[in-house]
Amino acid sequence: MSINAIFEIGFLMGLLGSVHCIGMCGPLVLALPMAQKTNLEKWGVLFLYHFGKISSYSMLGVLFGLFGSQLPLFGVQENISIFIGILMLIYVGYVFVLKPKQKLGFLQFNLLYSSITKQLGMLFKLNNKLAFYLIGFLNGLLPCGMVYLALTSALATQNVFYGGWLMAFFGLGTVPALMMVALGGQYFGIKFRQQLQSLLPVFIFSMGVLLILRGLNLGIPYLSPTTGMGTNALHCHN
């Protein structure tokens, strides 16, 4: 699998998942103590926050990639685009169709969540550069369905390097939406965020279908080009 494919999958997952991030992480970003800072200092705070978040995502990606490398997932790596696409369709079907009211309650680890939020509360009082980085880092560890989906994809790469990069690109994909929230939070009211949340299953389902088509290498320009991501990629040097 090429790094371009990893970038495409990870970044697009993060970009579409950022619709979810606006609702979940948006309030935390808006709470960052930036009101009294200059414009340059605000950019610095946001950089440290996102760098911390991407760092934790990358760390988790490395761990899941390492774990995946020890599993007998035969045939998954060479068909990872199709595999991730199917996971997305299952995710939408379970979370938004079968269990719409429960959402991801079965994945909410209250002890972990409580511990992290407690540490976040302490960090918000410090208001220094290291604190902003750690706020982002801990935010990346909070229970989140989209992160679980991305981590499953990292595990499926069965590679430490690819797993880390996939999650790093996932983190980068969430940056644009959260930057807009941080710099123009007054334009993202509760009603607007709820409307975006209602579109989340459509976005995830559409991307799942797109990834499946791209993995099939049907030779359709832009939609399903022949990329060498399938089984043939294993034999290109023979």
Helices and strands as residue ranges (DSSP letters): H 3-24, H 26-30, H 39-69, G 77-79, H 80-92, I 93-98, G 105-107, H 110-126, H 129-139, H 145-157, H 160-183, G 185-187, H 190-216, G 231-235
